């Protein structure tokens, strides 16, 4: 009988901490609020693909189903981001109490392996490809090391395809992969700039092999894919070559992410269109140029947003724009104008987040030096809690801006207007009648994003803000304190 590995991608369920109120009832087994996504994260499926065939593998994504602490797995691998680190400590404790071997990895564990090591049996620091088979072998032989440090910026050649067949049925788009790693830009808030690596490219045949390694999937799930690159356009020549090959696959739709400066390259846009890109996540972050300069996001030019987004709509590409509040140069006047500015530049959807001082980033060091970080409790570093001290605005003004932007942008009349503008831009261009099928897909994406953001506002954001108005979050504990508290129960 094969030994069994369960890979768990933690998500903290976007629930409150125990006892915090209606989002998540008190108690470790209470039903949380799940924030579901059409696509799984890449980490778990990729790690499964790296696991030797002598081991049985299961992947559990906490965003779609709860953890089963009574699993028959021998090994537990936890993958998590910064804000899930306290949750990971609690999860690891409960598994170790049951005699399971627990191994931790992910961005936070890679940055702070010494902080994570006390509450697990082993930590994988860095990219897993070159070390994971040895970690599994050592675990089964009973000779695990405390920390496995992967080579820095190793070659991306020869990475096996993700195990799409292990994604839960609830994911409608399980085909996810990446073509590049890193980003040439140095935005101060970004995790990639904790320890910047060179911008690296995977061989294009390897990426195409990933996108076609779908034999075990139902046919309808083979026709959509997501590229989870941080910046697909970090090397435009490579991106264009890749998109030429993706176009030959005749997907129904492709989602990807790249920096806004790439939208000035018409040839790149042509290739996105031919590859049937239907959604692009763009880090817009702010419509205040001064705030962008403060975080060194100089590749964004606010004056170009409107026309750039309009051009994407003409090509049948929906813009999902990231937007941060509580940034350095935000003012009450900017917050009053923001809903109207968003209506003017007209992204299809916006993801509203509050500034997060991710540990190890240049922004975190700057804010820490200025004594503007209110708490080191990582479970609050989720983008919905105000954990930094604003300069030019009050807490109340930040919260009011969050609710105002979300409420007005995702009101159904506003969504309908954006749908009409999308249709006018896309359907009335060349070949409009042949585009009806693609427009139906765009409509589905737009409505799905809008429904989720409306529900998230009601179920998550509004209750949090109601509690926050009773008093700002403050704590002298740092993230190591929080992990120790969780791991000790």
N, C-alpha and C positions, 0 to 999 in steps of 0.2 A: 504493500500500500504506500502510495506516494506521500511524502510530507506535504503539508498544506500551508500556503502563504495567503493571508488576507491583506490586501492593500486598501487602506482607508484614506480617502481624500477628505479632510475635515473642512467644514464650512461654518461651524458654530451655529448653523441654522438661522442666522440673523435673529435669534431669540435674545431676550434679556437675560441677565444673570439671575440665578435663583433668588426668588423673593422680590424681584423688581416690579412685579405688577402683571398686567393682563397679557403681555406678549408671551410670557413663558411661565406657567405656574411653577411654584417652588418644588424642588425635588429633582434628582438626577435623571429620573426616567419620565419626567413630564413631557407631554407632546409639545414640540416646538413649532414655531412658524417657519416653514420652508420657503426659501426664495429659489424657485426652480428656474432652470435655464434650458433652452432647447439643445444645447451642446454640453458635453462633459468637459471638465478640465483635461488637459493633455497628460498631466504628470502620472496619474494612476495607470492609464492605458499604456503609456510608454514604458513605465517600470515593469508592467506585466510582460511586455514584449522583450524586455531585457532578461527576464527570469529564465533560468535553465529549464528545459522541458522535463527534467526529472522531478520538478516540483509542481504540484497542483496550485493553480492561482485563482483567486476570486478578487474582484475589485468592487469596493463599496463607496459610493459617492454620497456623502452625508446630505448633500443638497436635495437628494430625491428619496432617501430612505434612512431610517435610524440605524444606529450601531447595534449589532447583536453581540453583547458581551459573553454570551454562552456559545459562541462559534466553536467549531471543532478544529479551527486552524491552529497550527503549531507556532507560526510566526506571524506577527502583526507589523506591518510597515505603515507608519503615519506620515502623510504629506500635508503640510500646512503652511499658511502665510502668517505674517506677524500677528495680526489681531486674533488668530486662533491659537496662539502659543499657550495661554493659560488653559484654554479648553483642552489642548493636546496633553498638558500635564495631568489633568484630571482623567482623561481617557486612558493614558498610559498607566496611571496608578491602578485603575480598575482592572485593566487587563493583566498587569503584573501580579495583582492579588490572586488572580486565577491561574497563575503559573505560566502565562504566555511570555514569549520573548518579544520585546518591542523595540523596533528600530525607527528612528526619526530622520526625516529629510525634508527638503524644501528650502525656500529662500531664507526664512528666519534661522532654521537650524544650520544652514551654511554660513550665515553671518556670525552667529553666536553659538557655535557648537559647545563651548564650555558651559554656557548657561543652560543648554538643553540636556547635556549628558547626565546630570544627576537624576533625572526622572525617567530615563529609558535605559535599555541595555546597550545600545550603540547608536551613534549618530553618523550619517553620511553628510559630509560637508563638501558642497560643490556639486558638479554635474555627475549624475550617477553612472553614465554609460561605461566608464572605464573601471569602475570599482564594484558595481552591484553584483555580478556573478561571484566575486570573491566574498562579499559580505554574506550572501546566501550560503555559500559553502562553509564559511567559518561558523555561521549560526547553527547549521546542522551538525557540525563536528564538535560543537561545544567549546569553541575557542574564539569567540567574538572579541574584537578590540573595541575600546570605548569610542574612538573617533576614527573614521576612515576619511582621509582627505583626498579628494579627487584632483587630478592634474589641472592646473590653471589653464583655461582657454584651450582645451584639447581640440584636436581635429574633430569635425562633425561627420566624417566619412564612416560609412558602414553601420549606421544606427538602424536597428531593425524597425519594422513598422509597428505602430501601436496595435494593441489587441482590441479592435473595435467590437469584436464579438462578446467581450466581457462588459461592455457598457450596458447599464440597465435599460430595459425596453422603453422606459419613460422618456429617454432622450430621442427626440425626433431627428437630430442631426449628429450622429455619433462619429462621423468621419472628421477627425481633427488632427492636424499635424502642424509642423513649423518648417520653414525653409531657411530661416536665418536666426541668429542669436545676437543680442546686443543692439546698440543704437549709437550712431555717431554724435548725437547731441548730449548735452550735459545739464539737463534740467535738474535743479537742486533737490526737488522733492522725490525724484525717481529712484526706486530700488536698484536700478541698473548702475547707478553711480555711487553705490556703496564701495564697490571694488570693480571699477570699469574694466571690461574685457574688450579686446579688439572685436570689431564687427565681423562676424564669421558667416560663411555661406555653406549650406549643404549641397552636395552634388544634385543637380536637377533631376537626373534619373532616379535618385533615391526618393525625392519628394513625390515624383509621379508614381513610383511604386507604392508609396504610402497611400496616395489617393485612390489607388486601384486595388489595394489589398482588402477587398470588401466582399469576398466570396461568401462569407458566413452571414452576411447581412441580408435582410429582406430587400427586394429590388428597389422599393421606393426610398429606402434609406441610403442608397448608393449614389444618389444623384445630387446631394447637397454636401458641401464641405466647408470647413472653417480653417483658415491659416492663422495660427495663434502667434505669429511673429510680433515682437514689440514694435518693429518698424520695417515692414516689407520693403519700403523704398530707401532703406539705408544705402543700398547700391542699386541705382536705377537701371544700369545695364543688365545686371543679373535679374532684377525683377521683371524686366521686359522679356528676357529669354524664357524665364519660368512661365510667365503668363501666356506666351505663345504655345508652350506645351500643354498648359492647363486647358487652353481653348479647344484643343483637339479632343479632350475628354467629353465635351458637350454636356457639362453639368447643367442642372436646372438653375443652380445658384451657388455663388461663392461668397463667403464673408472673409474680411481681412482687416488689417489695421496698419496704418502708415502715417507718417508725419505730413502736416498740411503743406509744407513747402513743395512736396512732390506734385501737387495739383497744378503747378505752373508748367509742367511738362506734358504737352498735349499727346505725345506719343505714348507715354505711360497711361494716360487716360484711355487712349484708343485700345491698348492691350487689356486694360481692366474690363472695358466694355465687351471685347471679343471673348474674354474668358468668362463672361456672364457673371461678373461681380455684381451682387445685388445689395450688399450692405458693407459699409466701411465705418469702422470705429475710428474717430479722429479726436485727438486730444486738443480740443479747442481751449479748454481751461478757463479762459476769461475773455470778456469783450472790453477789458480795460488794458490798454497797451502797457501802462506803467506797471501793473501787476505782473504781466508776462515778463517784463524786463527784470523785475525783482527776483523771479525764480529762474532767470537765464533761459527762458524759452523764446529766444530771439528769432527762431525760424517761423513763428506765427506772426502774421500781420492782420490785425483786426479789420483794416480797411478792405482786405481781399476776401473776407469770409463770404459775403453775400454772393458774389459772382462765382466763387469757387464751388459753393454748395449748389448753386443753380446749374452749373455745368455738369455736376454729378447727377442731378435729377434728370437732365436731358438724356443722359446715358443709362438711365434706369438703375442708378445706384443710390440707395437710401443712406443718408448721413446719420450716424448715431454719435453725437458729440459729447465728450466729457466736459463738465463745467464745475469749477471749484469756487467755493465761497469762503469767506474769512481769509482772503489773501492779503498780502502786505499793503497794497494801495487801495483796497476797497473802501468806498465812502458811502454815506447814506444816499447821496445823489445818484451814485452808480446803481445802488440797489433799487431805487425808485424807477430808474430807466430800464433795468435789465429785462423785465418781461417784454417790453416793446422792442428792445434791441434783438432779442431772440426771435421775435415774430418777424423782424426785418431780415435777418440773415437766413432764417428759415431752415434749420436742420430738421430732419424727419423726427428725431427723438433726441432728448438730452438726458444725460446721467448726471445728477446733481450730487456733489460730494463736498463735505467740509474738509479743509486743509488737514492733512495727517503728517505729523513729524515722524516718519518711519525711521526707527532706530538705525543709526549708521549712515544716514544720508547727509549730504551737506546742509540741507534745510534743517534737519534735526539738530545738528551742531550749532547752527546759527541761532535758532530759537532757544536752545539750551543756554548758550552764552548770554543771551538777552533775558534769561529767566522768564520766558513766555510760554513754557510748557506746563500745563496745569496738573497733569497726572502721567505717571509711567505705567498705568494699568493698560496693558496692550489690548485687552478685550474691548476697550472703548475706542480703539484706533480703527474704526470700521467706516469712517466717512460720514456717519450719522450723528456722532457726538462732537461737541465743540471742546477740543482738548488743548487748543492754543489760545493765547490771549490776543484778541484783535487790537489793532492800533487805532484806527480812525472810526470804528463803528462799535456799538455796544452789542452785548449778547442778544438783547431783545431784537435789535435791528437785523442781526444775522438770522435768527430764527424766523423773523417775519419775512425775510427775503426768501428763505428756503420754502416756506409755505406758499408765498405769493408766486414764485416761479413755478413750482410744481402744480399749484392749483390752477393757474391761468394757462400754462403751457399744455397741460393734459386735460383741460376741460373739453368735453366732447365737441362743442362748436369749433374750438381751435384745432382739434385733431381733424375734423372734417375739412376745414379750410386748407390745412396742409395736404390732405389727401387730394383735394381738387387741384392745388398748385402742382403737386407731383404728377397727376394725370395730364394736366395741361402741358407741362414741360416734356413729358415722355411720349404720350400717345399722339400728340399732334406734330411730332417731328417726322423725319423720313422713315417710311416703313411702319407707320403707326398701327395699321390693322394687324400686322404680323407680331405686334408687341403685346397683344391683349393677354396672352398667357403669362408673360413676364410681369405685366402689371398686376395680375391677380396675385402673384407671389409677393410683389412689393406691398400690395394692400394687406395681405396676411401678416407680413413682417411688421408693418406700421401699426396695425391694430393690436398685434400681440405685445409689442413693446409698450404701447400706450396703456393697455389693460394692466400689464404688470406694474408699470410705474404708478398708476392710479391706486392699485391695491397696496403697493408697497408704502405709498404715502399714508394711506388710511390705517394700515395694520402695523406699520413700523415707525414711520417718521413722526406722525402726529402725536402718538403716545409718548415718544421719547422727548419731544419738544415740550409737551405738557409737564413732564417731570422736570426737565431742565429749567423751566421757568421758576421752579421753586428754589433754585440755587445752582450755581455753576459747579461742574465737576472739578474737584480738587483732591489731590492725594500726593503725599511726599514719597510714596513707594516708587521704586523703579521697576523695570520689567523683570529683572532677576528676582526681586522680592515677590512679585506676583506669581512667577513660576514656582518658586519654593513653597508658597502658600498652597497652591493648587496641588502640587505633587504630594504634599503631606496630608492632604484631605481636610 
